[in-house]
């Protein structure tokens, strides 16, 4: 089964910008180790970067420090780069075509935010016929407090992982994934 690791939106916005991910140092370390393990196993790595198309929203604005990939991700690079403007990494990008050309059957999801871009990308992958491995500890989110209610980052992370495991993705820790690919 040919895999590809998709590293979603590990950008400075989540570290020094308006959207601080809870536990980001731990998840970043696991994302970096997953990238290194993938490289060692010959698994292609796709680095996804979000760009906000509207200048009216002050996040993910092209060519700003917050828009840039985290230096640890930028230093590792990848075999393919995707720039997206919506939560899903497949929407209006060449991701599906690139994966198919490589013969990829399984998309491995990592990055930020679990409840938005990771969840959407995993669902899009399933809808396109890919299997999905969702790295539970190499993803992360933040607390939400809006008109719909309030939820902690931990509750939101657990809820999305449970929803993904239910008929969509195989939710797996990086430690278990390393055993699988090693």
Order of alpha helices (4+ residues) and beta strands (2+ residues): beta-alpha-alpha-beta-alpha-beta-alpha-beta-alpha-beta-beta-beta-alpha-beta-alpha
